[in-house]
Amino acid sequence: MSKNVEKIDVVIVGARCAGSAAAVPLARAGLKVVVLDRARFPSDTMSTHVLVPNGVQELQFMGALPKILALGPSKSRYLTVQDGDVEIKERFKPFSGIDYGLCIPRDLQDATLVEAARDAGADVRESTKVEQVVWRDGRAVGVVCRTRETEYEIQAELVIGADGRQSRIAAEVGAWTPYRASKNGRGFVFRYLDDPLGTAAPDAFQILRADGDQVLVLPSCPAGRTLVVNMTDAARIPGYRADPDGSWEGMLARNPAFEARIGGATNLSKLRSTDDLSAFYRRSSGPGWALAGDAGHFKDPVTGNGMRDALKFGRLLGEAAATTLYNPTELDAALRDWEAARDADTISTYHWGNRESRPGASSPLIREVLRTFVGNDRPNLSDTFNRARPVESVIGPVRLVTGLVRALRSPGADRRAILRELRVELPQEISLRRHRLLDGFRSTRPTATERDGWSIGPFPKAPSYRVAANVSDGSTPAPGAETTTSIRNIKESGIPR
């Protein structure tokens, strides 16, 4: 094996949304950036594939939007929600002049993001596995990576882990275990198909709620191709895997509005599913390292905000590091400020996702709250997906009280059941507002929206705490040559425990 050591400015592990978005501003600043990914692009991954206008603008910022639009996607300018007799249609609020959402298959989208990173000047290396972080004086200063032919060490001023929920970098820096998390009661099922309405399909992201299912119909790419996603009770996922066709027919039968919209569709792709959707926050910055995208934070995909957050805060991480990279004190402070800003921006949708991940049909109270949005197509409920306002500002006390009064006054209403539900919902409203406004950065105080029993999978290999090679002669220290002081410095540094 080769024992070469390469010296650069920033190494990024993971080349999808967060990694590519971070690479662009760093490379544009003239820094030498290497992005490593074990995949070879184009490469698919589990995802909702959705970006609303607030996320599409991030593609524009990184220079990827023209090539994305050249793929011929549908542009969705509306959000519609149907739940029983409640029907809502709203136009998305524009961001940076963009008034539409996109749904691009991840193999196509991520290959385009990699191109954008390369166009900005980043060195993206595919089919490369990262195995260890290397340290010097308590700081992360690079990684050890492996290709089919060789193993080598890359040393850098900053290591960014953008390698997903099962992040090896998170494990290597001692941040694998989240400091807050929540079990998800829903699973995730999706497939692509040729829309029976063809290019005449509504220019809308549609949500069709019925019998505990939240079915999303998402015009995709190329125009005329559509993604269907079902957020369903996690207990149904084994049935989807055992009998995909029968489960699909069952979904159509449970949701007449969905059957009317998609029944008769052709060219159906394989049905894919997962029930591994626990939401979490990990500590995401430390001396010489940061975790971006799903490596640092994940929430239920029903919010449609995962890729937006990965792109936005990947970009902001790159911008923060570009101006502080060679001052370790300033860099570490900038990374912590970036993490705090990410948490403040995402915490509202984290709690919203936790609440939406409870399985079961919509209650009369929920439907009456939704009904308060019926009446015009101005942005309102859609602002929750578009992140124009925090969820609790959109679904505020006035709407909640209005929905409660309407539910109690409905003919035949089960008032006792409604009041029992209120006793569950009200503490959650209070708790999530307390957390966002009062609890502070990296608070571990649990909230009423979080459920125990979560899992992010088995703990991977323990951190290696490998000491960086001596760059002066390009050699790697022999096993056992690390001093006790070096290892103690690493373990007692700012690495979260």
The 8 nearest C-alpha neighbors of each residue, nearest first, counted from 0:
[[1, 149, 150, 2, 148, 151, 3, 145],
 [0, 2, 3, 149, 150, 151, 148, 4],
 [3, 1, 151, 0, 4, 150, 474, 475],
 [4, 2, 151, 1, 473, 152, 5, 474],
 [3, 5, 152, 473, 153, 151, 2, 6],
 [4, 6, 153, 154, 152, 3, 7, 151],
 [5, 7, 154, 153, 155, 4, 8, 470],
 [8, 6, 155, 31, 9, 154, 5, 32],
 [7, 9, 155, 31, 156, 32, 30, 157],
 [10, 8, 32, 157, 155, 156, 7, 158],
 [9, 11, 33, 158, 32, 34, 155, 159],
 [12, 10, 34, 159, 158, 160, 13, 35],
 [11, 13, 35, 160, 161, 162, 34, 159],
 [12, 14, 162, 161, 36, 18, 35, 15],
 [15, 13, 18, 19, 36, 34, 113, 35],
 [14, 16, 18, 109, 19, 17, 13, 112],
 [17, 15, 310, 19, 18, 309, 20, 306],
 [16, 18, 313, 309, 310, 292, 20, 19],
 [19, 17, 14, 161, 21, 13, 20, 15],
 [18, 20, 22, 14, 21, 116, 16, 17],
 [19, 21, 314, 313, 17, 310, 18, 22],
 [22, 20, 313, 317, 314, 18, 19, 23],
 [21, 23, 19, 25, 20, 24, 26, 116],
 [22, 24, 116, 26, 25, 119, 20, 21],
 [25, 23, 27, 26, 317, 318, 22, 28],
 [26, 24, 28, 22, 317, 321, 27, 23],
 [27, 25, 30, 29, 28, 23, 120, 24],
 [26, 28, 24, 29, 25, 119, 23, 120],
 [29, 27, 25, 26, 30, 24, 321, 322],
 [30, 28, 26, 27, 31, 25, 120, 24],
 [31, 29, 26, 28, 25, 32, 8, 27],
 [30, 32, 8, 7, 26, 9, 29, 33],
 [33, 31, 9, 121, 10, 30, 8, 26],
 [32, 34, 122, 10, 123, 121, 11, 9],
 [35, 33, 123, 11, 12, 10, 124, 122],
 [34, 36, 12, 124, 13, 127, 123, 125],
 [37, 35, 13, 125, 38, 127, 14, 126],
 [36, 38, 126, 127, 128, 125, 39, 35],
 [39, 37, 126, 36, 125, 40, 42, 127],
 [38, 40, 125, 126, 41, 42, 37, 36],
 [41, 39, 42, 110, 38, 106, 125, 109],
 [40, 42, 106, 110, 39, 107, 43, 109],
 [41, 43, 106, 40, 39, 38, 44, 105],
 [42, 44, 106, 105, 41, 45, 104, 109],
 [45, 43, 46, 105, 42, 106, 104, 109],
 [46, 44, 43, 47, 105, 271, 273, 48],
 [45, 47, 48, 44, 105, 300, 49, 306],
 [46, 48, 49, 300, 303, 45, 228, 301],
 [49, 47, 46, 102, 103, 104, 105, 50],
 [50, 48, 102, 47, 101, 303, 51, 103],
 [49, 51, 54, 101, 100, 55, 102, 307],
 [50, 52, 100, 54, 53, 385, 55, 101],
 [53, 51, 55, 100, 54, 99, 98, 97],
 [54, 52, 51, 385, 94, 56, 55, 386],
 [55, 53, 307, 50, 52, 56, 57, 51],
 [54, 56, 52, 58, 57, 53, 50, 51],
 [57, 55, 59, 54, 58, 53, 52, 60],
 [56, 58, 60, 59, 55, 54, 310, 311],
 [59, 57, 64, 63, 55, 56, 61, 60],
 [58, 60, 64, 56, 62, 57, 61, 63],
 [61, 59, 57, 58, 62, 56, 63, 64],
 [60, 62, 58, 59, 63, 57, 23, 20],
 [61, 63, 59, 60, 64, 115, 58, 65],
 [62, 64, 58, 115, 61, 66, 65, 59],
 [63, 65, 59, 67, 58, 66, 62, 68],
 [66, 64, 68, 67, 63, 69, 62, 59],
 [67, 65, 69, 68, 64, 63, 70, 111],
 [68, 66, 64, 69, 65, 70, 63, 111],
 [67, 69, 65, 70, 66, 71, 64, 72],
 [68, 70, 66, 71, 67, 65, 72, 64],
 [71, 69, 68, 67, 72, 221, 66, 220],
 [70, 72, 221, 69, 68, 222, 220, 73],
 [73, 71, 220, 221, 222, 219, 70, 68],
 [72, 74, 222, 219, 218, 220, 75, 101],
 [75, 73, 99, 101, 100, 202, 72, 76],
 [76, 74, 202, 203, 100, 99, 77, 204],
 [75, 77, 99, 203, 90, 202, 91, 98],
 [78, 76, 90, 203, 89, 91, 75, 204],
 [77, 79, 204, 203, 89, 88, 205, 381],
 [78, 80, 88, 205, 87, 206, 204, 77],
 [79, 81, 206, 87, 86, 205, 207, 82],
 [82, 80, 86, 207, 85, 208, 206, 83],
 [83, 81, 208, 85, 84, 207, 209, 80],
 [82, 84, 85, 81, 209, 208, 86, 366],
 [83, 85, 82, 86, 81, 366, 370, 87],
 [86, 84, 82, 83, 81, 370, 87, 366],
 [87, 85, 81, 80, 84, 82, 373, 88],
 [88, 86, 80, 373, 79, 81, 89, 372],
 [87, 89, 79, 376, 78, 80, 77, 86],
 [90, 88, 376, 78, 377, 77, 378, 91],
 [89, 91, 77, 376, 378, 377, 76, 78],
 [92, 90, 77, 378, 76, 98, 93, 381],
 [91, 93, 378, 98, 90, 94, 382, 52],
 [94, 92, 98, 97, 96, 52, 91, 95],
 [93, 95, 97, 96, 53, 52, 56, 98],
 [96, 94, 97, 56, 93, 53, 98, 52],
 [95, 97, 94, 93, 98, 56, 52, 99],
 [98, 96, 93, 94, 95, 52, 99, 56],
 [97, 99, 93, 52, 76, 91, 92, 96],
 [100, 98, 76, 75, 52, 74, 97, 51],
 [99, 101, 51, 75, 52, 50, 74, 76],
 [102, 100, 50, 74, 49, 103, 75, 51],
 [101, 103, 49, 219, 48, 50, 218, 217],
 [102, 104, 220, 219, 48, 108, 105, 101],
 [105, 103, 107, 106, 48, 108, 102, 220],
 [104, 106, 108, 107, 43, 109, 103, 48],
 [105, 107, 43, 42, 41, 104, 109, 108],
 [108, 106, 105, 110, 104, 109, 41, 111],
 [107, 109, 105, 111, 110, 106, 103, 104],
 [108, 110, 112, 111, 15, 105, 106, 107],
 [109, 111, 41, 113, 112, 107, 108, 40],
 [112, 110, 114, 108, 109, 113, 115, 107],
 [113, 111, 109, 115, 114, 110, 19, 63],
 [112, 114, 116, 110, 111, 115, 19, 109],
 [115, 113, 111, 117, 112, 116, 118, 110],
 [116, 114, 118, 112, 117, 113, 63, 62],
 [117, 115, 113, 119, 23, 114, 118, 19],
 [116, 118, 121, 114, 120, 119, 115, 122],
 [117, 119, 115, 120, 116, 114, 121, 23],
 [120, 118, 116, 117, 23, 27, 26, 121],
 [121, 119, 117, 26, 118, 116, 122, 27],
 [122, 120, 117, 32, 116, 26, 119, 33],
 [121, 123, 33, 34, 32, 117, 124, 120],
 [124, 122, 34, 33, 121, 35, 125, 117],
 [125, 123, 35, 34, 122, 36, 127, 126],
 [124, 126, 36, 39, 127, 38, 37, 35],
 [127, 125, 37, 38, 39, 36, 146, 128],
 [128, 126, 37, 146, 125, 36, 145, 35],
 [127, 129, 37, 145, 144, 130, 146, 36],
 [130, 128, 144, 143, 131, 145, 127, 142],
 [129, 131, 144, 143, 128, 132, 167, 145],
 [132, 130, 143, 142, 129, 133, 171, 463],
 [131, 133, 142, 141, 171, 143, 139, 134],
 [132, 134, 467, 465, 141, 466, 142, 140],
 [135, 133, 139, 466, 467, 140, 138, 465],
 [134, 136, 138, 137, 466, 467, 140, 139],
 [137, 135, 138, 488, 485, 489, 134, 492],
 [136, 138, 489, 488, 492, 135, 134, 139],
 [139, 137, 286, 134, 135, 287, 136, 140],
 [138, 140, 134, 287, 133, 141, 288, 286],
 [141, 139, 155, 134, 154, 156, 133, 138],
 [140, 142, 154, 155, 133, 153, 132, 139],
 [143, 141, 132, 133, 153, 131, 152, 144],
 [142, 144, 152, 131, 130, 151, 129, 132],
 [145, 143, 129, 128, 130, 151, 150, 142],
 [144, 146, 150, 128, 127, 149, 129, 151],
 [145, 147, 127, 148, 149, 150, 128, 126],
 [146, 148, 149, 145, 127, 126, 150, 128],
 [149, 147, 146, 150, 145, 0, 1, 127],
 [150, 148, 146, 0, 1, 145, 147, 151],
 [151, 149, 145, 144, 1, 0, 146, 2],
 [152, 150, 3, 2, 144, 143, 4, 1],
 [151, 153, 143, 4, 142, 5, 144, 3],
 [154, 152, 5, 141, 142, 4, 6, 143],
 [153, 155, 141, 6, 140, 5, 7, 152],
 [156, 154, 8, 141, 7, 9, 140, 157],
 [155, 157, 8, 140, 9, 287, 324, 158],
 [156, 158, 287, 9, 155, 288, 159, 140],
 [159, 157, 288, 10, 11, 141, 9, 287],
 [160, 158, 11, 289, 288, 290, 12, 161],
 [159, 161, 290, 12, 168, 162, 291, 11],
 [162, 160, 13, 291, 18, 12, 294, 292],
 [161, 163, 13, 166, 160, 294, 12, 164],
 [164, 162, 294, 293, 166, 165, 161, 292],
 [163, 165, 294, 293, 166, 162, 297, 295],
 [166, 164, 163, 167, 294, 162, 455, 456],
 [167, 165, 162, 169, 163, 168, 164, 294],
 [166, 168, 170, 169, 171, 165, 162, 130],
 [167, 169, 171, 166, 170, 160, 172, 132],
 [170, 168, 174, 175, 166, 167, 172, 171],
 [169, 171, 175, 167, 173, 168, 172, 174],
 [170, 172, 462, 168, 169, 173, 132, 167],
 [173, 171, 169, 170, 174, 168, 494, 462],
 [172, 174, 170, 171, 175, 495, 494, 496],
 [175, 173, 169, 172, 176, 170, 495, 282],
 [176, 174, 170, 169, 173, 177, 281, 166],
 [175, 177, 174, 178, 281, 173, 170, 458],
 [178, 176, 281, 179, 280, 279, 175, 180],
 [177, 179, 281, 443, 280, 176, 180, 282],
 [180, 178, 177, 280, 279, 443, 181, 281],
 [181, 179, 279, 278, 280, 177, 453, 449],
 [180, 182, 449, 450, 278, 453, 277, 451],
 [183, 181, 453, 277, 450, 452, 451, 184],
 [182, 184, 277, 356, 185, 276, 181, 353],
 [183, 185, 357, 356, 358, 233, 232, 182],
 [186, 184, 233, 232, 231, 356, 183, 358],
 [185, 187, 233, 274, 231, 230, 232, 273],
 [186, 188, 230, 273, 272, 229, 274, 231],
 [189, 187, 272, 229, 228, 271, 230, 273],
 [190, 188, 228, 271, 227, 270, 229, 272],
 [189, 191, 270, 268, 227, 226, 269, 271],
 [192, 190, 226, 268, 225, 267, 227, 224],
 [193, 191, 267, 266, 225, 224, 194, 265],
 [192, 194, 224, 265, 266, 264, 225, 223],
 [193, 195, 197, 196, 223, 225, 264, 224],
 [194, 196, 264, 197, 193, 261, 263, 265],
 [197, 195, 200, 194, 199, 198, 223, 261],
 [198, 196, 223, 194, 199, 195, 200, 193],
 [197, 199, 223, 200, 222, 196, 194, 73],
 [200, 198, 197, 196, 201, 223, 202, 195],
 [199, 201, 196, 198, 197, 202, 194, 223],
 [202, 200, 203, 199, 75, 218, 204, 198],
 [203, 201, 75, 76, 74, 77, 200, 204],
 [204, 202, 77, 75, 78, 201, 76, 205],
 [203, 205, 78, 217, 216, 75, 79, 77],
 [204, 206, 79, 216, 215, 203, 78, 80],
 [207, 205, 215, 80, 214, 79, 81, 208],
 [206, 208, 81, 214, 213, 80, 82, 215],
 [209, 207, 213, 82, 212, 81, 214, 206],
 [208, 210, 212, 254, 211, 82, 360, 207],
 [211, 209, 360, 212, 253, 359, 208, 254],
 [210, 212, 360, 359, 209, 358, 231, 213],
 [213, 211, 231, 209, 210, 208, 230, 214],
 [214, 212, 208, 230, 229, 207, 206, 215],
 [213, 215, 229, 207, 228, 206, 212, 208],
 [214, 216, 206, 228, 205, 227, 217, 229],
 [217, 215, 227, 205, 226, 204, 214, 206],
 [216, 218, 226, 204, 225, 219, 215, 227],
 [219, 217, 225, 73, 226, 224, 102, 216],
 [218, 220, 102, 225, 224, 73, 103, 72],
 [221, 219, 72, 222, 103, 224, 73, 71],
 [220, 222, 72, 71, 224, 219, 223, 70],
 [223, 221, 73, 72, 220, 224, 198, 219],
 [224, 222, 197, 198, 194, 193, 221, 225],
 [223, 225, 193, 219, 222, 220, 194, 221],
 [226, 224, 218, 219, 192, 217, 191, 194],
 [225, 227, 191, 217, 190, 216, 219, 218],
 [228, 226, 216, 189, 215, 190, 217, 191],
 [229, 227, 189, 215, 214, 188, 226, 230],
 [228, 230, 214, 188, 213, 231, 187, 189],
 [231, 229, 187, 213, 186, 212, 185, 214],
 [232, 230, 212, 185, 186, 229, 233, 211],
 [231, 233, 185, 358, 234, 235, 186, 184],
 [232, 234, 186, 185, 235, 236, 184, 274],
 [233, 235, 232, 236, 237, 186, 185, 238],
 [236, 234, 233, 238, 232, 237, 239, 231],
 [235, 237, 239, 238, 233, 234, 186, 240],
 [238, 236, 240, 239, 235, 241, 234, 233],
 [237, 239, 241, 236, 240, 235, 242, 246],
 [240, 238, 243, 236, 246, 242, 237, 241],
 [239, 241, 237, 238, 242, 243, 236, 272],
 [240, 242, 238, 239, 237, 243, 246, 236],
 [241, 243, 239, 245, 240, 244, 238, 246],
 [244, 242, 239, 246, 245, 240, 247, 241],
 [245, 243, 247, 246, 242, 248, 239, 270],
 [244, 246, 248, 242, 247, 243, 249, 239],
 [245, 247, 249, 243, 239, 248, 244, 242],
 [248, 246, 250, 244, 249, 245, 243, 251],
 [249, 247, 251, 245, 250, 246, 252, 244],
 [248, 250, 246, 252, 247, 251, 245, 253],
 [249, 251, 247, 253, 248, 252, 246, 254],
 [252, 250, 258, 248, 254, 249, 253, 257],
 [251, 253, 249, 250, 254, 248, 255, 258],
 [254, 252, 250, 251, 249, 210, 255, 209],
 [253, 255, 257, 251, 209, 256, 252, 250],
 [256, 254, 258, 257, 259, 252, 253, 251],
 [257, 255, 259, 258, 254, 260, 207, 81],
 [258, 256, 260, 254, 255, 259, 261, 251],
 [257, 259, 262, 251, 255, 261, 260, 256],
 [258, 260, 256, 257, 262, 261, 255, 251],
 [261, 259, 257, 258, 262, 256, 195, 196],
 [260, 262, 258, 264, 259, 257, 263, 195],
 [263, 261, 258, 264, 259, 260, 257, 251],
 [262, 264, 261, 195, 265, 258, 194, 260],
 [265, 263, 195, 262, 261, 194, 193, 192],
 [264, 266, 193, 267, 192, 263, 195, 194],
 [267, 265, 192, 193, 268, 264, 191, 194],
 [266, 268, 192, 265, 191, 269, 190, 193],
 [269, 267, 191, 190, 192, 270, 266, 271],
 [268, 270, 190, 271, 267, 191, 189, 243],
 [269, 271, 190, 189, 268, 243, 272, 188],
 [272, 270, 189, 188, 269, 190, 273, 240],
 [271, 273, 188, 187, 189, 270, 236, 274],
 [274, 272, 187, 275, 186, 188, 236, 271],
 [273, 275, 186, 276, 233, 187, 236, 185],
 [276, 274, 273, 277, 186, 455, 454, 183],
 [277, 275, 274, 183, 278, 299, 186, 273],
 [278, 276, 182, 183, 453, 181, 454, 275],
 [277, 279, 298, 297, 181, 180, 299, 276],
 [280, 278, 180, 297, 296, 179, 177, 181],
 [281, 279, 296, 177, 179, 295, 178, 180],
 [280, 282, 177, 295, 283, 178, 296, 174],
 [283, 281, 174, 284, 280, 295, 495, 177],
 [282, 284, 290, 289, 295, 281, 338, 285],
 [285, 283, 289, 288, 334, 335, 282, 290],
 [284, 286, 288, 493, 494, 287, 289, 331],
 [287, 285, 138, 288, 331, 493, 139, 284],
 [286, 288, 139, 157, 138, 285, 158, 156],
 [289, 287, 158, 285, 157, 284, 159, 286],
 [288, 290, 284, 159, 283, 160, 285, 291],
 [291, 289, 160, 283, 295, 294, 159, 161],
 [292, 290, 161, 295, 294, 17, 313, 160],
 [291, 293, 309, 17, 294, 161, 295, 296],
 [294, 292, 163, 296, 164, 297, 295, 291],
 [293, 295, 163, 164, 166, 292, 290, 291],
 [296, 294, 290, 281, 293, 283, 291, 292],
 [297, 295, 280, 293, 279, 294, 281, 292],
 [296, 298, 293, 278, 279, 280, 299, 295],
 [299, 297, 278, 349, 300, 352, 279, 296],
 [298, 300, 352, 301, 278, 302, 276, 353],
 [301, 299, 302, 303, 298, 47, 305, 304],
 [302, 300, 303, 299, 352, 230, 355, 356],
 [301, 303, 300, 304, 352, 384, 299, 348],
 [304, 302, 300, 301, 49, 305, 384, 47],
 [305, 303, 307, 302, 306, 308, 384, 300],
 [304, 306, 308, 307, 303, 309, 300, 297],
 [307, 305, 309, 308, 304, 310, 16, 50],
 [306, 308, 54, 304, 310, 305, 309, 311],
 [309, 307, 311, 305, 306, 310, 312, 304],
 [308, 310, 292, 17, 306, 307, 312, 313],
 [311, 309, 17, 313, 307, 16, 20, 308],
 [312, 310, 308, 314, 313, 309, 307, 57],
 [311, 313, 315, 314, 309, 310, 308, 316],
 [312, 314, 21, 17, 20, 310, 316, 311],
 [313, 315, 21, 20, 317, 312, 311, 316],
 [316, 314, 312, 318, 317, 313, 319, 311],
 [317, 315, 313, 319, 314, 318, 312, 21],
 [316, 318, 21, 314, 320, 25, 315, 319],
 [317, 319, 315, 321, 316, 320, 24, 314],
 [320, 318, 316, 317, 321, 322, 315, 333],
 [319, 321, 317, 323, 324, 322, 318, 316],
 [320, 322, 318, 25, 319, 324, 323, 317],
 [321, 323, 320, 319, 324, 318, 330, 325],
 [324, 322, 330, 320, 326, 329, 321, 325],
 [325, 323, 320, 330, 326, 321, 322, 156],
 [324, 326, 323, 327, 156, 330, 322, 329],
 [327, 325, 329, 328, 323, 324, 330, 331],
 [328, 326, 330, 329, 331, 325, 324, 287],
 [329, 327, 331, 330, 326, 332, 323, 333],
 [328, 330, 332, 326, 327, 331, 323, 333],
 [329, 331, 323, 327, 333, 332, 328, 324],
 [330, 332, 334, 328, 333, 329, 286, 327],
 [333, 331, 329, 335, 334, 330, 336, 328],
 [332, 334, 336, 330, 331, 335, 329, 337],
 [335, 333, 337, 331, 332, 336, 284, 330],
 [334, 336, 338, 332, 337, 333, 284, 339],
 [337, 335, 333, 339, 338, 334, 332, 340],
 [338, 336, 334, 340, 335, 339, 333, 341],
 [337, 339, 341, 335, 340, 336, 334, 342],
 [338, 340, 336, 342, 341, 337, 440, 343],
 [341, 339, 343, 337, 338, 342, 344, 336],
 [342, 340, 338, 344, 339, 343, 345, 337],
 [341, 343, 339, 345, 344, 340, 346, 338],
 [344, 342, 340, 341, 345, 346, 339, 435],
 [343, 345, 341, 342, 346, 340, 347, 348],
 [346, 344, 342, 347, 348, 343, 341, 349],
 [345, 347, 349, 348, 342, 343, 344, 350],
 [346, 348, 349, 350, 345, 389, 390, 351],
 [349, 347, 351, 350, 346, 345, 352, 390],
 [350, 348, 346, 352, 347, 298, 351, 345],
 [349, 351, 353, 352, 348, 347, 448, 354],
 [352, 350, 348, 354, 353, 349, 355, 347],
 [351, 353, 299, 355, 349, 350, 354, 348],
 [354, 352, 350, 356, 351, 355, 448, 349],
 [353, 355, 351, 352, 356, 357, 448, 350],
 [354, 356, 352, 357, 353, 351, 301, 358],
 [357, 355, 353, 185, 184, 354, 183, 352],
 [356, 358, 184, 355, 354, 185, 359, 183],
 [359, 357, 232, 184, 185, 211, 356, 231],
 [358, 360, 211, 357, 361, 210, 232, 212],
 [359, 361, 211, 210, 362, 209, 358, 212],
 [362, 360, 365, 366, 359, 363, 211, 209],
 [361, 363, 365, 364, 360, 366, 417, 359],
 [364, 362, 366, 365, 406, 367, 361, 417],
 [363, 365, 367, 362, 406, 366, 403, 402],
 [366, 364, 368, 362, 367, 363, 361, 369],
 [367, 365, 369, 363, 368, 364, 370, 362],
 [366, 368, 402, 370, 364, 369, 365, 406],
 [367, 369, 402, 365, 370, 366, 371, 399],
 [370, 368, 366, 367, 371, 372, 365, 85],
 [369, 371, 367, 372, 373, 368, 85, 366],
 [370, 372, 369, 368, 373, 398, 367, 402],
 [373, 371, 370, 369, 374, 87, 380, 379],
 [374, 372, 87, 370, 371, 375, 86, 369],
 [373, 375, 372, 376, 87, 371, 88, 370],
 [376, 374, 377, 373, 89, 88, 372, 87],
 [375, 377, 89, 88, 90, 378, 374, 87],
 [376, 378, 89, 375, 90, 379, 91, 92],
 [379, 377, 89, 90, 381, 91, 92, 382],
 [378, 380, 381, 382, 377, 393, 89, 372],
 [379, 381, 382, 383, 378, 393, 372, 89],
 [380, 382, 379, 383, 384, 378, 385, 91],
 [383, 381, 385, 387, 379, 380, 384, 386],
 [382, 384, 386, 390, 381, 385, 380, 388],
 [385, 383, 381, 382, 386, 302, 303, 304],
 [384, 386, 382, 387, 383, 53, 51, 381],
 [387, 385, 383, 388, 384, 382, 389, 53],
 [386, 388, 382, 385, 383, 389, 92, 384],
 [389, 387, 386, 382, 383, 390, 392, 393],
 [390, 388, 392, 391, 347, 383, 386, 393],
 [389, 391, 393, 383, 392, 394, 347, 388],
 [390, 392, 394, 395, 393, 389, 347, 432],
 [393, 391, 395, 389, 390, 394, 388, 396],
 [394, 392, 390, 391, 395, 380, 389, 388],
 [395, 393, 391, 392, 398, 390, 399, 396],
 [394, 396, 392, 391, 393, 398, 397, 399],
 [397, 395, 399, 398, 400, 394, 391, 401],
 [398, 396, 400, 399, 395, 401, 394, 402],
 [399, 397, 401, 400, 396, 395, 402, 394],
 [398, 400, 396, 402, 401, 397, 368, 403],
 [399, 401, 403, 397, 402, 398, 396, 404],
 [402, 400, 398, 404, 403, 399, 397, 405],
 [403, 401, 368, 367, 405, 399, 400, 404],
 [402, 404, 400, 406, 401, 405, 364, 399],
 [403, 405, 407, 401, 406, 402, 400, 408],
 [406, 404, 408, 402, 403, 407, 409, 401],
 [405, 407, 403, 409, 364, 408, 404, 367],
 [408, 406, 404, 405, 409, 414, 412, 403],
 [409, 407, 405, 406, 404, 410, 412, 411],
 [408, 410, 406, 412, 407, 405, 411, 404],
 [411, 409, 412, 408, 407, 406, 413, 405],
 [410, 412, 409, 413, 408, 414, 407, 406],
 [413, 411, 409, 410, 414, 407, 406, 408],
 [414, 412, 416, 415, 417, 411, 407, 418],
 [413, 415, 417, 416, 412, 407, 418, 406],
 [414, 416, 418, 417, 413, 419, 420, 412],
 [415, 417, 419, 414, 413, 418, 420, 421],
 [418, 416, 414, 420, 415, 419, 421, 413],
 [417, 419, 421, 415, 420, 416, 414, 422],
 [420, 418, 416, 422, 421, 417, 415, 423],
 [421, 419, 417, 423, 418, 422, 424, 416],
 [420, 422, 418, 424, 423, 419, 425, 417],
 [421, 423, 419, 420, 425, 424, 418, 426],
 [424, 422, 420, 421, 425, 426, 419, 427],
 [425, 423, 421, 427, 426, 422, 420, 428],
 [424, 426, 428, 427, 421, 422, 423, 429],
 [427, 425, 429, 428, 424, 430, 423, 447],
 [426, 428, 447, 430, 424, 425, 429, 448],
 [429, 427, 425, 426, 430, 431, 424, 432],
 [428, 430, 426, 432, 427, 431, 433, 425],
 [429, 431, 427, 433, 432, 428, 446, 447],
 [430, 432, 434, 433, 428, 429, 427, 435],
 [433, 431, 435, 429, 434, 430, 436, 428],
 [434, 432, 430, 437, 436, 431, 435, 429],
 [433, 435, 438, 431, 432, 437, 436, 430],
 [436, 434, 432, 433, 437, 431, 438, 346],
 [435, 437, 433, 434, 432, 438, 439, 431],
 [438, 436, 433, 434, 439, 435, 432, 440],
 [439, 437, 434, 442, 436, 433, 435, 440],
 [440, 438, 442, 437, 441, 434, 436, 435],
 [439, 441, 442, 339, 438, 342, 343, 338],
 [442, 440, 443, 439, 282, 178, 339, 342],
 [441, 443, 440, 444, 439, 438, 434, 178],
 [444, 442, 179, 445, 178, 441, 438, 440],
 [443, 445, 442, 446, 438, 434, 179, 441],
 [446, 444, 443, 449, 447, 179, 442, 448],
 [445, 447, 448, 430, 449, 431, 444, 434],
 [446, 448, 427, 449, 430, 426, 445, 431],
 [449, 447, 446, 427, 353, 354, 350, 450],
 [450, 448, 181, 447, 446, 353, 451, 180],
 [451, 449, 181, 182, 452, 448, 453, 183],
 [450, 452, 453, 182, 181, 449, 180, 454],
 [451, 453, 182, 450, 454, 181, 183, 277],
 [454, 452, 182, 181, 277, 451, 180, 455],
 [453, 455, 456, 277, 452, 182, 275, 457],
 [456, 454, 277, 457, 453, 275, 165, 164],
 [455, 457, 454, 458, 165, 275, 459, 453],
 [458, 456, 459, 455, 454, 165, 460, 175],
 [457, 459, 456, 460, 175, 461, 170, 176],
 [460, 458, 457, 461, 170, 167, 175, 165],
 [459, 461, 462, 458, 170, 463, 171, 167],
 [460, 462, 463, 459, 170, 171, 458, 173],
 [463, 461, 171, 464, 170, 460, 173, 172],
 [462, 464, 465, 461, 171, 131, 132, 460],
 [465, 463, 462, 466, 133, 134, 489, 486],
 [466, 464, 133, 463, 134, 467, 132, 131],
 [465, 467, 134, 133, 135, 464, 468, 481],
 [468, 466, 133, 134, 135, 465, 469, 140],
 [467, 469, 475, 470, 474, 476, 466, 473],
 [468, 470, 471, 474, 473, 472, 475, 467],
 [469, 471, 473, 472, 468, 4, 474, 6],
 [470, 472, 469, 473, 474, 468, 4, 475],
 [473, 471, 470, 474, 469, 468, 475, 4],
 [472, 474, 470, 4, 471, 469, 3, 468],
 [475, 473, 472, 469, 468, 476, 2, 470],
 [474, 476, 468, 477, 469, 2, 473, 467],
 [477, 475, 480, 468, 478, 474, 481, 469],
 [476, 478, 480, 479, 475, 481, 474, 468],
 [479, 477, 480, 476, 481, 475, 465, 466],
 [478, 480, 481, 477, 482, 476, 483, 465],
 [481, 479, 477, 478, 476, 482, 483, 466],
 [482, 480, 479, 485, 483, 466, 486, 476],
 [481, 483, 485, 484, 480, 486, 479, 487],
 [482, 484, 486, 485, 487, 481, 488, 480],
 [483, 485, 487, 482, 486, 488, 481, 489],
 [486, 484, 488, 482, 483, 487, 136, 489],
 [485, 487, 489, 483, 488, 484, 490, 482],
 [488, 486, 484, 490, 489, 485, 491, 483],
 [489, 487, 137, 485, 491, 486, 490, 492],
 [488, 490, 137, 486, 492, 487, 491, 485],
 [489, 491, 487, 488, 492, 486, 494, 137],
 [492, 490, 488, 489, 487, 493, 494, 137],
 [493, 491, 137, 489, 494, 490, 488, 138],
 [492, 494, 285, 495, 286, 491, 137, 490],
 [493, 495, 492, 285, 173, 172, 496, 490],
 [496, 494, 174, 493, 173, 282, 285, 172],
 [495, 173, 494, 174, 176, 493, 282, 175]]
